[in-house]
Amino acid sequence: MTAPAVHESLLESSVFPMAPIGSIVVERNEKVGETDFPALSVGKRGVTPQLAGVAKTQTEGDRKLVRAGDLVINSRSDRRGASGLARQDGSVSLVYSVMTPKPELMVAEYGHHLLRSTAFQDEFFRWGAGIVDDLWSTNFTRMSRIRVPLPPLDVQRDIAARLDEVDAMISKLDELTKALRQRATDTAALFGLSDGYVSHREDAHSPLAGIPDHWQRTKFGYDFFESTERNGENPQGPLLSISEYRGVELNTRTNGQQASLDVSNYRVVRPNQLAANMMWLNHGGLGVSSLTGYISPDYKAFWISPRFYSRYVHHLFRSPRYVDYFGTIGTGVRPNAQRVTKTALDMMPVPLPPMDEQSRIANYLDEVTGNIDHMLAKVARLRDLLVERSSTFLVDVVTGRKEVA
């Protein structure tokens, strides 16, 4: 009988001691009220002050305390890479694991880069558990068993210093990305407004506020019809993802969880259907597809009424007014996980211009956003290359293949 293959982590080192995370950090599990400490965001940029537009928990006390110098990581696999070192006191959702490095064993800045390395993210995912791909998580108990390399403290500091330089370059790219996205947002903010046709019939907070008087008004449930088509035994195309920046696209991830082995229950998306991640609408997690494929069973797909031009719909629901509106109708106790229910979506007001105006709006925004998307793609590729080289450098040093220069 053949023995089962033994998993070997990319972080396994023969030159430095290995230790389980639980032995080099102390978990911080103190609950605080949401008004006691400033809210923090944890994402690909590390731990930062709460990002604008991110919904906050509605339950007093449902927060975890974070102190400056703590390491924080999101336990959910679909927030891959959302981790880092806190530079200030604050609070985060209970979905995060918060830990304080033991200073005699780990330099906090080294821990920051270690948690954010691709090799660690792969291990973090491998130790997780769950029933569907979007709810796969690795709690602190499981994570505490992951073995990581512990070079001498001076080597840890040298590694961190080198990778801090790379992070500074990545931050500049992020600033450029933000500026490009703001340009796209400024363009989209002009969506549907015509001088001389401004309506005063709507509440200022309604997504219909300021639309031309000659446009009709409808509700989502009247013109968008949920598709219940599933893969079954024969997948209709490749796995698709819903990008908050580009909408529906091919899932090109080569690491982490991509899809369950059994994709029969995954939802089929057809060209000109609207696909939506109902827990990420307030971040632009929806778009009209140009592809046939399948998406997570927790997402939804909708047929669009012939009264609407599909590309107009794509830009409309991804415009700032609707992204903000989704934040007001979402429900949930976790920031970054505000679900919009089908009932709430059906009641959502939608502007319905004449078809020729829909076409002109969509064509204009396709051209403008297409140029910006091309620039964003170039920046993203450069950023990914820096992140990849940063992660490779850390692994090469801790495994003895390279020395810190």
C-alpha positions in Angstrom: 0.0 0.0 0.0 1.4 3.4 -1.0 1.9 5.8 1.8 0.0 9.1 1.5 2.0 12.1 0.2 3.4 14.3 3.0 2.6 18.0 2.6 5.7 20.2 2.7 5.2 23.9 3.3 7.2 26.3 1.1 8.2 28.0 4.3 9.9 24.9 5.7 13.5 25.8 6.6 16.5 23.6 7.2 18.7 26.6 8.2 16.5 28.3 10.8 14.4 26.9 13.6 10.7 26.3 12.9 7.9 27.0 15.4 4.1 26.9 15.4 2.6 30.4 15.3 0.8 29.7 18.6 4.1 29.5 20.4 5.4 32.9 19.2 2.3 35.1 19.5 -0.3 35.7 22.1 -3.9 35.9 20.9 -5.7 39.1 21.8 -9.4 38.4 22.1 -10.7 41.5 24.0 -14.1 42.7 22.9 -14.8 46.5 22.8 -17.7 48.7 21.8 -17.6 50.1 18.3 -17.3 53.7 19.6 -14.5 52.9 22.1 -11.7 52.7 19.5 -11.5 53.9 15.9 -12.4 51.3 13.3 -9.6 49.7 11.3 -9.7 48.1 7.9 -7.5 45.1 7.0 -6.9 44.5 3.4 -4.1 44.2 0.8 -2.6 47.4 2.0 -2.3 46.0 5.5 -4.0 47.5 8.6 -5.3 51.1 7.9 -7.9 53.5 9.3 -11.4 52.5 8.3 -11.9 53.0 4.6 -14.7 55.3 3.6 -17.8 53.6 2.5 -17.2 50.4 4.4 -20.2 49.5 6.5 -19.7 49.1 10.2 -21.1 46.6 12.5 -24.4 47.6 14.0 -24.0 45.6 17.2 -22.4 47.4 20.1 -19.6 45.4 21.6 -19.1 43.2 18.5 -15.6 44.3 17.9 -12.1 43.1 18.7 -9.5 45.4 20.3 -6.3 46.0 18.3 -3.2 47.6 19.8 -0.3 49.2 17.9 2.2 46.4 17.2 -0.4 43.7 16.9 -0.7 41.4 13.9 -4.2 41.1 12.3 -5.4 38.6 9.7 -8.9 38.0 8.2 -9.9 34.4 8.8 -11.9 34.2 5.6 -10.3 32.8 2.5 -12.0 35.1 0.1 -10.1 38.0 1.7 -6.8 36.4 0.8 -3.8 38.5 1.8 -5.9 40.7 4.1 -3.4 40.9 7.0 -0.7 43.0 8.5 0.8 45.0 11.3 -1.3 47.6 13.2 0.4 50.9 13.5 -2.3 52.4 15.8 -4.8 51.2 18.4 -8.3 50.5 17.0 -10.9 47.8 16.6 -11.9 45.2 14.0 -14.7 42.8 13.3 -14.8 39.5 15.1 -14.0 37.7 11.9 -10.3 38.8 12.3 -7.6 37.1 14.4 -5.6 39.5 16.4 -2.2 38.5 18.0 0.7 40.1 19.7 4.2 38.8 18.7 6.5 37.8 21.6 9.3 40.3 21.1 12.0 37.9 22.1 11.0 35.5 19.3 9.5 37.6 16.5 10.0 41.1 15.2 6.6 42.5 14.5 7.6 43.9 11.1 8.9 40.5 10.0 5.6 39.0 11.1 3.8 41.6 8.9 5.7 40.5 5.8 5.5 36.8 6.7 1.7 36.8 7.0 1.4 38.6 3.7 3.7 36.3 1.8 2.1 34.0 -0.8 3.7 30.9 0.8 2.0 31.7 4.2 -1.3 32.5 2.5 -1.2 29.1 0.8 -0.6 27.4 4.2 -3.3 29.6 5.8 -5.8 28.3 3.3 -4.7 24.7 3.6 -5.4 24.8 7.3 -8.9 26.2 6.8 -12.3 24.6 6.8 -15.8 25.4 5.5 -18.7 24.1 3.5 -18.6 26.5 0.5 -15.8 28.3 -1.2 -16.9 31.8 -0.1 -17.2 30.9 3.6 -13.9 28.9 3.9 -12.0 30.2 7.0 -9.0 29.5 9.2 -9.6 30.3 12.8 -6.9 31.2 15.3 -6.8 27.6 16.8 -6.1 26.2 13.3 -3.7 28.9 12.4 -1.7 28.5 15.6 -0.5 25.1 14.4 1.1 26.5 11.2 4.9 26.2 11.5 6.9 29.2 10.4 10.7 29.9 10.2 12.3 32.0 12.9 15.6 33.5 11.8 17.7 35.5 14.4 16.1 38.8 15.3 18.7 40.8 13.4 18.0 38.8 10.3 14.3 39.3 10.8 14.9 43.1 11.0 17.0 43.0 7.8 14.3 41.1 5.9 11.7 43.5 7.1 13.8 46.5 6.1 14.3 45.2 2.6 10.6 44.4 2.1 9.6 47.8 3.6 11.3 49.3 0.6 9.3 47.2 -1.8 6.1 48.1 0.2 7.0 51.8 -0.4 7.1 51.2 -4.1 3.8 49.3 -4.0 2.2 52.2 -2.1 3.1 54.6 -4.8 1.5 52.3 -7.4 -1.6 52.1 -5.1 -1.7 55.9 -5.1 -1.6 55.9 -8.9 -4.3 53.3 -9.0 -6.5 55.4 -6.6 -6.0 58.5 -8.8 -7.0 56.5 -12.0 -10.1 55.1 -10.3 -11.0 58.5 -9.0 -10.9 59.7 -12.6 -13.2 56.9 -13.6 -15.5 57.7 -10.7 -15.6 61.4 -11.6 -16.7 60.4 -15.1 -19.3 58.0 -13.8 -20.5 60.7 -11.4 -21.8 62.6 -14.4 -24.0 59.6 -15.2 -27.4 60.6 -16.4 -27.3 64.3 -15.6 -28.3 66.8 -18.3 -28.4 70.6 -17.8 -32.0 71.8 -18.1 -33.5 68.5 -17.3 -32.7 68.2 -13.6 -35.6 66.7 -11.6 -36.5 67.8 -8.1 -39.0 65.1 -7.5 -36.7 62.7 -5.7 -35.2 62.6 -2.2 -31.5 63.7 -2.3 -30.5 60.2 -1.1 -32.4 58.3 -3.7 -30.5 56.8 -6.6 -33.0 58.6 -8.8 -32.1 62.0 -7.4 -31.1 64.5 -10.2 -32.1 62.4 -13.2 -33.7 64.1 -16.2 -37.5 64.6 -15.9 -38.2 62.9 -19.2 -36.7 59.6 -18.0 -39.1 56.9 -16.8 -38.7 55.3 -13.4 -39.0 51.6 -12.6 -38.0 49.1 -9.9 -35.4 46.4 -10.1 -37.9 43.6 -9.5 -40.0 44.7 -12.6 -37.1 44.5 -15.1 -34.5 42.1 -13.7 -35.4 38.4 -13.3 -33.2 35.9 -11.4 -31.8 33.1 -13.4 -31.8 29.7 -11.5 -29.7 27.9 -14.1 -27.0 25.7 -12.5 -24.1 23.7 -14.0 -25.5 20.3 -13.3 -23.3 17.6 -14.8 -22.0 19.7 -17.7 -20.4 23.1 -16.8 -21.3 25.7 -19.4 -18.0 27.4 -19.4 -15.0 28.5 -17.3 -15.1 29.7 -13.7 -15.8 33.4 -13.6 -15.2 36.0 -10.9 -16.8 39.4 -10.1 -14.1 42.1 -9.8 -15.0 45.3 -7.9 -13.0 47.1 -10.5 -13.9 45.4 -13.8 -17.1 43.4 -13.3 -17.4 39.9 -14.6 -14.2 38.3 -15.8 -12.4 35.0 -16.1 -11.1 33.7 -12.8 -7.3 33.5 -13.4 -6.2 32.9 -9.9 -3.7 30.1 -9.6 -3.4 30.0 -5.9 -5.9 29.6 -3.0 -9.4 28.3 -3.5 -10.8 28.6 -6.9 -13.9 26.3 -7.0 -15.1 23.2 -5.3 -14.3 19.9 -7.0 -18.1 19.5 -7.4 -19.3 22.5 -9.4 -22.7 21.1 -10.3 -24.4 23.6 -8.0 -22.5 26.6 -9.3 -24.6 29.3 -11.0 -24.4 29.7 -14.8 -24.0 33.2 -16.2 -24.8 34.0 -19.8 -23.7 37.0 -22.0 -25.8 40.1 -21.2 -26.9 38.8 -17.8 -26.2 40.8 -14.7 -24.1 38.9 -12.2 -23.9 40.0 -8.5 -22.0 39.1 -5.4 -24.8 40.0 -2.9 -22.3 40.4 -0.1 -20.0 42.9 -2.0 -22.5 45.2 -3.8 -21.4 48.2 -1.7 -17.9 47.7 -3.2 -19.0 47.4 -6.8 -19.3 43.6 -6.8 -21.5 43.2 -9.8 -21.5 43.7 -13.6 -23.0 42.6 -16.9 -21.2 39.6 -18.3 -19.9 39.2 -21.9 -19.0 35.6 -21.2 -20.7 32.2 -20.6 -19.4 30.5 -17.5 -20.2 29.8 -13.9 -19.9 31.7 -10.6 -20.2 30.9 -6.9 -23.5 29.3 -5.9 -23.8 32.1 -3.4 -23.9 34.8 -6.1 -26.9 35.6 -8.3 -27.5 36.1 -12.0 -30.3 38.1 -13.6 -31.9 38.3 -17.0 -32.3 41.9 -18.1 -35.6 43.3 -19.5 -35.4 44.3 -23.2 -36.3 47.8 -22.0 -32.7 48.2 -20.9 -29.4 48.3 -22.9 -27.1 45.9 -21.1 -24.0 48.1 -21.1 -26.0 50.9 -19.6 -27.1 48.6 -16.8 -23.4 47.6 -16.2 -22.3 51.2 -15.8 -25.5 52.3 -13.9 -25.2 49.8 -11.1 -21.4 50.3 -10.7 -21.8 54.1 -10.6 -21.0 55.8 -7.2 -24.7 56.6 -6.6 -25.6 52.9 -6.6 -22.5 51.6 -4.8 -23.4 54.1 -2.0 -27.0 53.0 -2.2 -26.2 49.4 -1.8 -24.4 50.3 1.4 -27.6 51.8 2.8 -29.8 48.8 2.1 -27.3 46.0 3.1 -27.6 44.2 6.3 -25.1 42.3 8.5 -22.9 42.5 11.5 -19.5 42.3 9.8 -17.9 45.2 8.0 -17.0 44.1 4.5 -19.8 41.6 4.5 -23.1 43.5 4.1 -25.6 41.3 2.3 -28.2 42.9 0.1 -31.3 40.7 0.1 -33.2 39.8 -3.1 -36.3 41.5 -1.5 -34.4 44.8 -0.9 -32.9 44.6 -4.4 -36.3 44.1 -6.0 -37.6 47.3 -4.4 -34.6 49.4 -5.6 -35.6 52.3 -7.8 -34.0 52.4 -11.3 -33.9 55.2 -13.9 -35.1 54.2 -17.4 -34.0 56.6 -20.1 -35.0 56.2 -23.7 -33.0 53.5 -25.4 -31.0 55.8 -27.6 -29.8 57.7 -24.6 -28.9 54.5 -22.8 -26.8 53.5 -25.8 -25.0 56.9 -26.0 -24.3 56.9 -22.2 -23.0 53.3 -22.4 -20.8 53.9 -25.4 -19.2 57.0 -23.9 -18.5 55.3 -20.6 -17.2 52.2 -22.4 -14.6 54.3 -24.2 -13.6 56.3 -21.2 -13.5 53.5 -18.7 -11.8 51.2 -21.3 -8.8 53.5 -21.5 -8.6 53.8 -17.7 -9.0 50.0 -17.3 -6.0 49.6 -19.7 -3.8 51.8 -17.6 -5.0 50.1 -14.4 -4.2 46.7 -15.8 -0.6 47.8 -16.5 -0.3 49.2 -13.0 -1.8 46.0 -11.5 0.7 43.8 -13.4 3.6 45.8 -12.1 2.2 45.7 -8.6 1.7 41.9 -8.8 5.2 41.5 -10.0 6.6 43.4 -7.0 4.4 41.4 -4.6 5.5 38.2 -6.2 9.2 39.1 -5.9 8.8 40.3 -2.4 7.2 37.0 -1.4 9.9 35.0 -3.3 12.7 37.0 -1.6 11.3 36.2 1.9 11.0 32.5 1.1 14.5 32.4 -0.4 16.1 34.0 2.7 14.2 31.9 5.3 15.0 28.6 3.4 18.6 29.4 3.0 18.7 29.9 -0.7 19.6 33.6 -0.4 21.2 35.8 2.1 20.1 39.3 3.0 22.5 41.6 1.1 
